[in-house]
Amino acid sequence: MKRNPFALIFAAVVAAALIFFGVHMSHRPRTPSLTQASPAPDFTLQTLDGKSMSLSDLKGKAVLLNFWATWCGPCKIEMPWFVELQKQYGPQGLQIVGVAMDDAGKDEIAKFTKEMGVNYPILIGKESVGDLYGGVPALPESFFIGRNGKIVDTILGLKGKGEIEDDIKTALNTQVAQNEASVPRTSENGPAPK
């Protein structure tokens, strides 16, 4: 029986890719997977203009945390959607945050985001922050964080704009944690007026 040489080459390439991916991932420290209702790990990173920004700065907002890179084709597809969604849902309490996870310099990332018309904060990523979110095995990867600081969903890779919008709505509809809600005050003369 004659074998197709292209099939053998394809099988060899697939096997090599699997071995490379397995070895690469086994050498990276992994944190337990974040699941729905897990608290989103806090972090602090530098913005493109050199300021520090922490996830905890956005307490009480719904957050779409997007890990991306300038070389990532699917990232270029979803970025214009994020620009539209930030305009649409920002007034309702949404904050999209992009975390650049590539080796491009700050100037190159800034030029890229300007060309894309990005209207939300871009942070310079670090592998340690990626590790907090499970190692970010592929790009893009997005985490939808509710107003209560807990993850409501995760998308790995490119999904449709409608699915992203549904997750944004879910994040916006979460409630702030009970201990942060207003508690009726009391005074020596009884309850405070409403």
N, C-alpha and C positions, 0 to 999 in steps of 0.2 A: 504494500500500500504506500503510495507516494504522499509525503507530508507537504503541506503548504508552508513555504519558508516565511511568509508574512505572519502566519499564525504563530510560528515558533518565536519570531522576533517580538511580536506583541506580547506573548506570554512571558518572555524574558524581561521586557520592559516593565510589565505589571509586577512581576516578582521583585525586581530590583526596587521599584517604588515602594512596595509594601515593606521590604526589609529596611530601606532608608527611613521611612516614616516610623516604623516600629523602634528602631535604634534611637532615632532623634527624640521621640516622645518618652522613651524609657529613661533617658538621661536628664529629663526636665523634672523638677520637683512638681508634683501634682497635689492640689488640694482636693478635698472631697467635692463632688459635683454640687453646685448650687441648684436647688430645686425651687419650685414655686413655693412661696411663703418663707423662703430663707431671707434673713436680713441681708441687704446688699452691703458688702464690705466697704468701709470708708477708705479713702486714699486722698493724697494731696499730690498734684502734679502742676507743672508750669504751663501757663497759657502761651500762645504765640507772642504776646507782648511782654512776656517775662514775669507776669504776676502769678501768685500761687492760687490755686483753686482746689477746694476739697468737695467731695460728694456731699458731706454734711452741711456745706454752705447752702444746699438746695432743699433743706429740710422743709417738709410740707408741700413740696412740688412733686408732680409726676415727672419722672426722668426717663428718657430714652438714652441709654448709654451705649454708644456705638464704637466698637473697636474696628479700625480700618487702616488702610495704607495707600499711598499715592500710586503704587504699582498694581493695585487690586482692581481688575475690570468690573466685577459686580459692585464694588464700592462706588465706582463712578456712575453706575446706573441708579443706585438708590439715593445718592446725595441730593440730586434735584428734588426728589420726593420729600426728603427731610427738610429742605428749605421751605417747600410749600406747607408741610405739616407744622413746622415751627410757626409760620405766619398764621395758620389757621387755628392752632390749639394753644399757642403761647399765651394769649389773653385769658385762657381758661386754667392756666397753671402748669402747662407743659414746658419742660426745658430739655432740649436735645443737647447732648454733650458728645463730641467726637474725640476719640483717643487715637492719635496717629501712632501705629505700631511698626513703622518701617525705619530704615536707617537713613532716610533723607534728612538733610539738615533743616533747621527751623526756617530758613529763608525759602528753601524749595517747597516746604509744606505750606508756608504762608502764600506763596505765589500760586500754588495749586488750588488752595481753598478760595483765593480771591477770584481766580478764573472760573471756579464752580459756583460763585455767588453765595458762599456759605454764610448764613446769618445766625449761627449758633457758636458757642465756644469750642475751640479746638485745643486739646491738650497734647503735650509731648509725652507719649507713652513710655513706660518702663516695663521690662519683663516681670519685675516683682509685682506690679499692679495686675498684669495679665494673669499671673499665677494666682492672685487672690480670686480671680474669676474663672478658675479651672484650667488655666494654662492657655486659653484662647487658641484652640487647635487649628482653626481656619479663619480666614477673613472673607467677608465681614462677619462679625458676631455682635448681636445686639441684645441688651438686657433691658427689660421694661420694668421700672421700679415704681411702685405705687407711692402715694402721698405718705403712707405709713412707713416708708423706708424698706419695704419687703419686695422681693422679686415676684412679679406676676406672670412673666413669661420670658422665654429666651428664643432667639432665632439665630441659627447657625447657617450662614450662607445667605443667598439672595432669595427673598420671598416677594410676593406681590404687594403692591402698595396698599391694597385693601386689607390684607392680613396685618400689616404694620399699623394701619389706622385703627383696626379693631383692638389691637393690644394697647395702643395709646389711650383709647376710650376706657378700657378696663383699668389702666393705671390711674387715669384721672378720676375714676369713680370709687377708688379706695378711700377709706377714711383715715384721718390722722390717728395715731395710737391713742388709746383711752387716757393714758396718764398725761397726754399733752393737750387734751380737750379742756375747755374752760370748766372749772369747778366752781360751783356757787360759793361766793365769799360770805363769811359771817363776821359780824362785829359785835361789840358789847351790847348794842341795841337791837340785835336780831339780824336776820339776813339782809344783805346789801340790796338796795333797790335794783330792779331790773331795767 
